[in-house]
Amino acid sequence: MSHLTSPSEWVAPIVSLLSLAILPLGPILFPRAYLILLFTYFFVFLYSQVNHLCKFYLTARRMRRTINKWNARLAAMGPKFPNSSNNTSTTTTPTNIDLMDDSIASSSSRIESPNFTRGRIVDIEEKLQYYEDPRFIHAFIIPNYCEPEALLRDTINRLASHRNAQTHYIIILAMEQSEAGYEEKGKRIQEAFTGQFLQFIITGHPSNIPGESRGKGSNVAYAARYGCTELSERIDRRRVILTVTDSDSAIPELYVREMEDTLNKSDDPYHLLLAPPIFFSRNCFEVPAAVRVTDITWSAMVMANLGNSRGIAFPCSTYSLSMVLAERVGYWDTGADAVGEDMHMFLKCFFKTDGQARTVAIHVPINLTNVQTNGYLSNINARYIQAKRHYNGVADVAYTLRNAMKQHNNRWYDTMLVCLKVLEAHMIPVTSGWLMFAAVPLMQLILFPPYPLFAIITPMENPILTSEFYANLWNIVRLVTVFLPFPLFGTLAVYEHMHRSVDRELLHKVESRRWTNLFDYVTLPIAAWLFMTLPSTLACVKRLRRTEEQYIVSEKFFKDDDSVPTTKIEALIV
């Protein structure tokens, strides 16, 4: 209980408990103040959701524009350039000479045409510049624990299919020593990709390091330290970009291209975290609708978060940063307060650099896998377990408030914005589910019961009815609750169009979402409560006491090239 001596540690538990206690007590003890509270909360919530809808729309539009630009350039380069957006297999890639020869031949034939203009020459030069060898060395950290080899090989093979993998890609396969046979497994995977990368490093994270909380963050921290030490001996650290990813992340070459372009154009690339949107399309038709819509809304929230114009945004699952920045902030934290390793790393970079670190959105979706197991109820339970792990990141509330109080620079506005965004990310889930669904119905039942027999107070003594102002305010609150879901409906409409566009233009999938999938959203109220409200509330209450964390696992299925399902074990912390 010693951690509770810090006031910041009390914020999350108090908010969660108050949001529950106020539901029955508010209408009874202080109905007028409670009504004002509901009015304020609902209007702030509605404003924030409309704001998120606008940001999500802009992010989705930029994403489609980036994909269309990529496809247009590939088409302009001709059939010899591989369409790596699929990343389904290792392909033979052309050299710069091949590309120049093709372009010169193409331009020669066009020069003979009377329609040829100087603009087309500039366009050809731009295309050649776009496909020049990258400036940076990209080290991909792939943490895993008991993952099936088929899944890891597939993920790495997608990276191997990129044009510059042999000359500019380094794989850091972050294994856990607690996994039986991890060394042999790592060597088999390493041998399978011999000669396909600049370097292939295998690390084994010990399970008995004092003070560590086992999970993705501690594994990434160990792998990054080991890998950076080895790489810095022969590569300029200013050229190394670390990309942290998951074992089921399908990273297209376009992500690396756009990341290179962003870094080259930046005045200060060593204070940037580069974050892509996440996208669930690998096995989305093989999981229950409730799981599917939960990940859809999760993906939409991440995309809306990336639309922040000041660079105050949180990466999710996959993100990149320079070795220089990682070394400056002391790599990743490994304690119990760093469970949400992606958000926590941004916060650490922000505070350790006195507010200079920023997130830049890379508008290329990273395709992920939904949690999948045998059996409907088993799949629902697996997604619930994953949700509990996600919301254990509520520890970042205390971390953020504690470090914000220590800031003594002139970036007070950005610091305040970071605090507000962290509070929104963790306190909205724990409050909105209860207040949106239960506050108005309970107040109606307590103060305006359907039968006089159940009335606690008479109409003549009802504090709402005896005041015209509060009676009108009550009617407004009831009306506002009707409009609260509308921004979500707009978000889902934008998502449906965006999902089909990404499936078609980037992933080139034959099967995508159909109009019949709109019926998935019938499960949304149950999914929101089961996978958001309940686990977030439990995570907040658990902050009152710290227990020794343990590993539990959640299964996912993966089909390899032979369509044989294998099980992917995802390490979770509760």
Secondary structure, DSSP 8 states (H G I E B T S, - for coil): -GGGGSGGGGHHHHHHHHHHHHHHHHHHH-HHHHHHHHHHHHHHHHHHHHHHHHHHHHHHHHHHHHHHHHHHHHHHH-TTS--TTS--S------HHHHHHHHHHHHHHHHTSTT--HHHHHHHHHHHHHTS--SSEEEEEEE-SS--HHHHHHHHHHHHTSTTHHHHEEEEEEEETTSTTHHHHHHHHHHHTTTSSSEEEEEEE-S--TT---SHHHHHHHHHHHHHHHHTTTS-GGGEEEEE--TT-B--HHHHHHHHHHHHH-S-GGGEEEE--EEE-SSGGGS-HHHHHHHHHHHHHHHHHTT-TTS-----S-EEEEHHHHHHTTS---SGGGSSHHHHHHHHHHHHTTT--EEEE----EEE-----SSHHHHHHHHHHHHHHHHGGGHHHHHHHHHHTT--SS-HHHHHHHHHHHHHHHHHHHHHHHIIIIIHHHHHHHHS-SSGGG-SS-GGG-TTTT-HHHHHHHHHHHHHHHHTTHHHHHHHHHHHHHHHHHHHHTS--S----GGGGGGGGGHHHHHIIIIIHHHHHHHHHTTS-----EEEEEEEEE-TT--EEEEEEEEE-
